[in-house]
C-alpha cells in the first residue's frame, strides 16, 4: 500500500465535508451525483468517506450541482482568531 504524505493525511483529518448528509437529505443517489459532476460513484464515495479530497475543480462542480457554496459542503475547522 502506498504511504500518504503527511500533508495529505493532515488534510484528510482536518477538512470536514457534509456531502453525504446533504446528498441523503435531498435524496440524491450516489450514482446520480457522480454522473452529474463527471466522476465515478467510487470517487464520490471516497470523498464522503474522507479517503479522498476532491480537486478544486471537482469541489466547485459538486457545489454548483448542489447549488451551494464550496464552504457549505467542505469545511475547515474554526480557528481561534
PLY file of the C-alpha trace (Angstrom):
ply
format ascii 1.0
element vertex 81
property float x
property float y
property float z
element edge 80
property int vertex1
property int vertex2
end_header
0.00 0.00 0.00
1.27 3.45 -0.93
2.07 5.70 2.03
0.39 9.08 2.02
2.45 12.22 2.61
1.96 13.90 5.99
0.20 16.88 4.39
-2.40 14.65 2.75
-3.04 12.73 5.98
-3.47 16.04 7.81
-5.86 17.40 5.19
-7.97 14.24 5.29
-8.30 14.63 9.07
-8.94 18.38 9.07
-11.23 19.02 6.10
-14.76 18.15 7.07
-17.33 17.59 4.39
-21.05 17.25 4.75
-21.58 15.93 1.25
-23.17 12.65 2.36
-25.56 14.45 4.72
-26.63 16.91 2.01
-26.98 14.20 -0.62
-29.09 11.95 1.61
-31.25 14.81 2.87
-32.01 15.76 -0.74
-32.46 12.10 -1.71
-29.79 12.26 -4.41
-28.38 8.87 -5.31
-24.61 8.43 -5.27
-24.56 7.43 -8.95
-26.69 10.42 -9.97
-24.37 12.90 -8.26
-21.34 11.17 -9.73
-22.72 11.27 -13.28
-23.77 14.89 -12.91
-20.27 16.02 -11.91
-18.39 13.67 -14.25
-16.77 11.20 -11.86
-17.32 7.62 -10.75
-19.59 6.51 -7.96
-16.45 5.29 -6.18
-14.93 8.78 -6.29
-17.97 10.30 -4.57
-17.95 7.50 -2.01
-14.25 8.14 -1.31
-14.93 11.86 -0.79
-17.83 11.14 1.54
-15.70 8.62 3.46
-12.88 11.15 3.87
-10.48 8.92 1.92
-10.07 11.43 -0.90
-10.02 15.21 -1.06
-11.53 16.47 -4.30
-9.64 18.83 -6.55
-10.75 22.45 -6.52
-12.46 21.87 -9.87
-14.41 18.86 -8.59
-15.34 20.62 -5.35
-16.69 23.50 -7.44
-18.65 21.14 -9.72
-20.18 19.35 -6.74
-21.11 22.65 -5.08
-22.58 24.04 -8.29
-24.68 20.90 -8.78
-25.97 21.21 -5.20
-26.50 24.98 -5.62
-24.37 25.64 -2.54
-21.08 27.37 -1.89
-17.95 25.24 -1.60
-17.73 26.36 2.02
-21.18 24.92 2.70
-20.02 21.47 1.56
-16.32 21.37 2.51
-15.42 22.97 5.81
-12.28 23.75 7.72
-12.47 23.67 11.49
-12.88 27.00 13.21
-9.64 28.53 14.37
-9.17 30.95 17.20
-8.51 34.46 15.90
0 1
1 2
2 3
3 4
4 5
5 6
6 7
7 8
8 9
9 10
10 11
11 12
12 13
13 14
14 15
15 16
16 17
17 18
18 19
19 20
20 21
21 22
22 23
23 24
24 25
25 26
26 27
27 28
28 29
29 30
30 31
31 32
32 33
33 34
34 35
35 36
36 37
37 38
38 39
39 40
40 41
41 42
42 43
43 44
44 45
45 46
46 47
47 48
48 49
49 50
50 51
51 52
52 53
53 54
54 55
55 56
56 57
57 58
58 59
59 60
60 61
61 62
62 63
63 64
64 65
65 66
66 67
67 68
68 69
69 70
70 71
71 72
72 73
73 74
74 75
75 76
76 77
77 78
78 79
79 80
